[in-house]
Amino acid sequence: MIETATDGGVRVVTLDRPDRRNALTPAALDALEAAVAGADVPVVFLRGAGSAFCAGADLDAVAALDGRDAAAAFARRGQEVASTIADADAVVVAGIDGPARGGGVELALACDVRVATPEATFAETGATIGLFGAWGGTARLPAVVGLGEAMDLALSGRVLDADEALRTGLVSRIVDDPRAVAAEIAANDPEALRVIKNRLRDDAERGVQERREAEAFADLHADFER
């Protein structure tokens, strides 16, 4: 269900279940986490096989959850995988080509950079079936697009095309070849990439952030050669 390949400084992680639009089972979540956590290159590129990025959680697996405890555990597992993506040493780039739905949007939100092809579409469809995205989406979506946009998307279940996703900030670019963006980032200094990612993701109080920023700059400067 999860395929990996390394090309230069990029580990390509492919959600490889195209007959189910790359919907994720518990086993696939485990494999995805291992693929990202095990990356020993500066950039991970996350993509979907076939015509979709990711349909989110496999609904057969969701329907098979036996009771409240099992449902909560499934949500927590998805949250853990999303946090592994967000906290990885590598910069994680999501290349969205085709539909991203529910948990697929949530995995993309956990990535550091999200780029879309013109064919990409996005929707938080949980409310249409009596659920909602519980893999960290209710925290990350408003942080990325703002509370008003997040309310609209999550409560309506409407579909965004690539242009609207760009307008809302859900993606940063629309490109024909998302893999090229991962290569562009990987061409930079790997230690600088790691430090910059950590600084930008730091949610500490501003004074603490600024102190850490200065210390990180000094660490990099020690190896700086003009």
C-alpha positions in Angstrom: 0.0 0.0 0.0 3.0 2.3 0.6 5.8 2.4 -1.9 9.2 4.2 -1.3 12.0 5.1 -3.6 15.0 7.4 -3.1 16.2 9.7 -5.9 19.1 12.0 -4.9 18.1 13.9 -1.9 14.4 13.0 -2.1 12.5 10.0 -0.7 9.4 9.5 -2.8 6.6 8.0 -0.7 3.6 6.8 -2.8 0.2 5.9 -1.4 -0.3 3.0 -3.7 -3.8 1.8 -3.7 -5.3 3.4 -6.8 -8.3 1.1 -7.0 -9.5 2.7 -3.7 -8.2 6.2 -4.4 -5.4 5.5 -2.0 -7.7 5.2 1.0 -5.8 4.4 4.2 -6.2 1.3 6.3 -4.6 1.0 9.8 -1.8 -1.1 8.2 -1.3 1.6 5.6 -1.0 4.3 8.3 1.7 2.2 10.0 3.6 1.8 6.8 3.3 5.5 6.0 4.6 6.5 9.4 7.6 4.1 9.0 8.3 5.5 5.5 8.5 9.1 6.7 10.2 8.5 10.0 12.8 6.3 8.3 13.8 8.9 5.8 17.6 9.6 5.8 17.4 12.3 3.1 16.5 16.0 3.5 13.2 15.9 1.6 10.3 13.5 1.5 7.8 13.8 -1.4 4.4 12.4 -0.6 2.1 11.5 -3.5 -0.7 9.3 -4.5 -0.8 6.6 -7.2 -3.3 6.8 -10.1 -5.8 9.5 -10.5 -6.2 10.6 -6.8 -4.0 11.9 -4.0 -5.8 10.2 -1.1 -9.5 9.6 -0.3 -8.7 9.6 3.4 -9.5 6.8 5.8 -10.8 3.5 4.3 -14.5 3.6 5.1 -14.7 -0.2 5.3 -12.1 0.0 8.1 -14.0 2.8 9.8 -17.2 0.8 9.6 -15.5 -2.2 11.2 -14.4 -0.3 14.3 -15.9 -2.0 17.3 -17.1 0.6 19.8 -16.1 3.9 21.1 -12.6 2.9 22.3 -11.7 1.4 18.9 -12.9 4.6 17.2 -10.9 6.8 19.5 -7.8 4.7 19.0 -8.2 4.9 15.3 -8.4 8.7 15.5 -5.4 8.8 17.8 -3.4 6.6 15.4 -4.1 9.0 12.5 -3.1 11.9 14.7 0.2 10.2 15.5 1.0 9.6 11.9 0.2 13.2 11.0 2.4 14.4 13.9 5.2 12.1 12.6 5.0 13.9 9.2 4.9 17.3 10.8 7.8 16.6 13.2 10.0 14.7 10.8 13.6 16.0 10.4 13.0 15.9 6.6 11.0 18.6 4.9 7.8 16.8 3.7 6.3 18.0 0.4 2.8 16.9 -0.5 2.2 16.7 -4.3 -1.6 16.7 -4.7 -2.7 15.5 -8.1 -6.4 14.7 -8.3 -8.8 14.4 -5.3 -7.8 14.8 -1.7 -10.6 14.0 0.7 -11.0 13.9 4.5 -8.0 12.3 5.9 -6.1 12.9 2.7 -6.5 16.6 3.3 -5.4 16.1 6.9 -2.2 14.3 5.8 -1.5 17.1 3.4 -2.0 19.7 6.1 0.6 18.0 8.2 3.2 18.4 5.4 5.5 21.4 5.3 4.8 22.3 1.7 1.7 21.6 -0.3 1.7 22.0 -4.0 -1.1 21.0 -6.4 -1.5 20.2 -10.1 -4.4 21.9 -12.0 -6.4 18.7 -11.6 -6.2 18.7 -7.8 -9.4 19.1 -5.7 -9.9 19.2 -2.0 -12.8 18.5 0.4 -13.5 17.8 4.1 -16.5 15.5 3.5 -16.9 14.0 7.0 -20.1 16.0 7.7 -21.8 14.5 4.7 -21.6 11.0 6.3 -22.0 12.0 9.9 -18.3 12.1 10.9 -15.5 14.6 10.7 -11.7 14.6 10.1 -10.1 13.6 13.4 -6.5 13.1 12.3 -5.6 16.6 13.6 -7.7 18.4 11.0 -9.7 20.5 13.3 -6.5 22.0 14.7 -4.4 22.2 11.5 -7.1 23.4 9.0 -7.9 26.7 10.8 -4.2 27.3 11.4 -3.5 27.0 7.7 -6.6 28.7 6.1 -8.1 30.7 9.0 -11.1 30.0 11.1 -13.7 31.3 8.8 -12.5 29.3 5.8 -12.1 26.2 7.9 -15.7 26.5 9.2 -17.0 26.9 5.7 -15.0 23.9 4.3 -15.6 21.5 7.2 -19.3 22.3 7.7 -20.3 22.4 4.0 -18.3 19.5 2.7 -17.9 21.5 -0.6 -15.1 20.8 -3.1 -12.3 23.3 -3.8 -10.5 23.3 -7.1 -6.8 24.0 -7.2 -7.3 27.8 -7.8 -9.5 28.1 -4.7 -7.1 26.0 -2.7 -4.3 28.4 -3.7 -6.5 31.4 -2.8 -7.2 30.1 0.7 -3.6 29.1 1.4 -4.3 25.4 1.4 -1.6 25.0 -1.2 1.3 27.4 -2.0 1.7 26.7 -5.7 -0.1 25.1 -8.7 2.4 23.3 -10.9 2.4 20.7 -13.6 5.1 18.7 -11.8 5.0 18.7 -8.0 8.0 16.4 -7.8 10.1 19.2 -9.3 9.3 21.4 -6.2 10.6 18.7 -3.9 13.8 18.6 -6.0 14.1 22.4 -5.9 14.0 22.3 -2.1 16.4 19.3 -1.9 19.0 21.3 -3.8 19.5 23.5 -0.7 21.7 22.9 2.3 20.2 20.0 4.2 21.1 21.3 7.7 19.7 24.7 6.9 16.5 23.0 5.7 16.2 21.1 9.0 16.8 24.2 11.1 14.4 26.5 9.1 11.7 23.9 9.3 12.1 23.7 13.1 12.1 27.4 13.5 9.0 28.0 11.4 7.1 25.3 13.2 8.1 26.5 16.7 5.0 27.6 18.5 6.7 28.8 21.7 6.2 32.3 23.1 7.8 34.9 20.9 10.7 35.7 23.1 11.6 32.0 23.4 11.3 31.7 19.6 13.6 34.6 19.0 16.2 33.2 21.4 16.1 29.8 19.7 16.3 31.5 16.3 19.5 33.4 17.3 21.1 30.2 18.7 20.2 28.2 15.6 21.6 30.9 13.3 24.9 30.9 15.4 25.1 27.1 15.1 24.7 27.3 11.3 27.2 30.2 11.1 29.9 28.1 12.7 30.0 26.0 9.5 29.3 28.9 7.1 31.8 29.4 4.3 31.6 32.4 2.0 
